[in-house]
Amino acid sequence: MELVVGRVAKSHGVRGELVVEIRTDDPDARFAVGTTLRGKLPRSTQVRDFTIESAREHSGRLLVFVTGVSDRTAADALRGTLFFVNSDDLPPSEDPEEYYDHELEGLTVQLTDGTVVGTVTEVLHSAAGELLSVQAVEDKREIREILIPFVNAIVPTVSIADRLVVIDPPEGLLDPE
């Protein structure tokens, strides 16, 4: 499975530097000098390798130089490119309370009483913390998105083996707006 670790937002300067939106919890490892990432342009099936020459943090994004991109025109041509890694190449988490986003996506979400709420479709990373985007199910139809803060007080149980997330939401969290 391919896991997106970054997206080229735009070029930066005239020497071919890329502004990359971070989509990984470990940008230092994923964008380390000498690392090779796979990249795919939007609306393209063509995949190519990109070797990181340098990366530095700037305003919540990374400024990255990759081999073979040495001017603004070449950098602009990469706008929208998704950088990804293969999930099989990731080491297992050492902390039983930490999960990769792809491990949570697709899990069934239910209340502590066993009532099914829906399915995790995405893990959103915000300044306030992580949110589980859940496609709610009502009368056996997917009907709306619910955002659930991914904190122990609301999400007491996650079982990757059982493909299950148990939630204990505060009053009103699941109510339609």
C-alpha positions in Angstrom: 0.0 0.0 0.0 1.3 3.4 -0.9 1.3 6.0 1.9 1.5 9.7 1.0 4.2 11.5 3.0 4.1 14.9 1.3 2.6 16.9 -1.5 4.4 19.6 -3.6 2.4 22.8 -3.1 4.6 25.1 -5.3 8.1 26.2 -6.1 10.2 28.4 -3.8 12.7 30.8 -5.2 14.5 30.4 -8.6 16.8 27.5 -7.9 14.3 24.7 -8.0 13.4 24.4 -4.3 10.0 22.8 -3.6 7.5 23.8 -1.0 6.2 20.4 0.4 3.1 20.0 2.6 4.0 17.4 5.2 1.7 14.4 5.4 3.8 12.2 7.7 4.5 12.1 11.5 8.2 11.7 10.8 9.3 14.2 8.2 12.9 14.1 9.5 13.2 10.4 8.5 11.1 10.6 5.3 12.8 13.6 3.9 16.4 12.9 5.1 19.2 13.8 2.8 19.9 10.8 0.5 16.4 9.3 0.9 14.6 8.3 -2.3 10.9 8.8 -2.4 8.5 7.7 -5.1 6.5 10.5 -6.7 3.4 10.7 -8.8 2.1 13.8 -10.6 -1.6 14.5 -10.4 -3.7 12.9 -13.1 -0.8 10.7 -14.1 0.0 7.0 -13.7 3.7 7.6 -14.2 5.8 7.2 -11.0 9.4 8.4 -10.7 12.0 8.4 -8.0 13.1 11.6 -6.3 16.3 11.7 -4.2 16.3 14.3 -1.4 19.3 16.7 -1.6 18.2 18.9 1.3 15.1 19.7 3.4 14.4 22.4 5.9 11.3 23.4 7.9 9.6 26.7 6.9 6.3 27.9 8.3 4.9 24.4 8.9 6.0 23.1 5.5 9.3 21.8 4.2 11.5 23.4 1.6 13.1 20.6 -0.3 15.7 20.2 -3.1 15.5 17.0 -5.1 18.1 15.7 -7.6 17.5 16.8 -11.1 15.4 19.9 -10.3 17.5 22.9 -10.5 15.3 25.8 -11.6 11.9 27.3 -11.0 10.4 25.9 -14.3 11.3 22.4 -13.3 10.0 22.9 -9.8 6.7 24.4 -11.1 6.2 21.3 -13.3 6.1 19.2 -10.1 3.3 21.2 -8.5 0.8 18.7 -7.0 3.2 15.8 -7.0 2.5 13.3 -4.2 5.5 11.7 -2.5 4.9 8.3 -1.1 6.4 5.3 0.6 5.3 1.7 0.7 3.6 0.7 4.0 5.6 -2.6 4.0 8.8 -0.5 4.4 7.6 1.1 7.6 8.9 -0.3 10.9 6.2 -1.5 13.4 5.3 1.1 16.0 7.1 0.5 19.3 4.2 2.1 21.3 1.0 0.1 21.5 -0.9 3.4 21.8 0.5 4.8 18.5 -0.9 3.9 15.1 -0.2 4.8 11.5 -3.0 6.6 9.7 -3.5 3.7 7.2 -4.0 1.3 10.1 -7.0 3.2 11.4 -8.6 3.9 8.0 -11.3 1.4 7.3 -11.9 0.4 10.9 -15.5 0.1 12.2 -16.4 2.7 14.8 -18.9 1.7 17.5 -20.2 3.1 20.8 -19.3 1.4 24.1 -22.7 -0.4 23.9 -21.9 -1.9 20.6 -24.0 0.4 18.4 -22.2 0.9 15.1 -21.5 4.5 14.2 -19.6 4.2 10.9 -16.2 3.7 9.4 -13.0 5.7 9.7 -12.3 7.2 6.3 -9.3 9.4 7.2 -7.2 10.7 10.1 -6.9 14.5 10.0 -4.0 16.2 11.6 -4.7 19.7 13.0 -3.0 22.2 15.3 -5.5 21.1 18.0 -4.7 17.4 17.6 -5.8 14.4 15.5 -9.4 13.9 14.4 -10.9 10.7 13.1 -13.1 11.4 10.0 -15.9 8.9 10.3 -18.5 8.2 7.6 -21.6 7.7 9.7 -24.1 5.0 8.9 -27.8 5.4 9.5 -30.4 2.9 8.3 -27.6 1.0 6.5 -26.7 4.0 4.4 -23.6 6.2 4.7 -25.1 9.6 5.3 -22.6 12.1 6.8 -19.1 12.8 8.1 -18.5 13.0 11.8 -15.2 14.4 13.2 -14.2 12.7 16.4 -11.2 14.0 18.5 -8.7 11.1 18.7 -8.1 11.4 22.5 -8.3 8.7 25.2 -11.3 10.2 26.9 -13.4 9.8 23.7 -11.6 6.9 22.1 -10.8 4.4 24.9 -10.2 1.4 22.7 -8.5 0.8 19.3 -8.1 -2.8 18.1 -6.3 -3.2 14.8 -6.7 -7.0 15.1 -10.4 -6.7 15.5 -10.7 -3.8 13.0 -12.5 -1.8 15.6 -12.5 1.6 17.3 -14.7 2.0 20.4 -15.8 5.5 21.2 -17.5 7.1 24.3 -18.5 10.5 22.9 -19.6 13.4 25.0 -23.2 14.4 24.7 -23.9 16.2 21.4 -20.8 15.1 19.5 -22.7 12.7 17.2 -25.7 14.9 16.8 -26.4 16.3 13.3 -25.5 20.0 13.1 
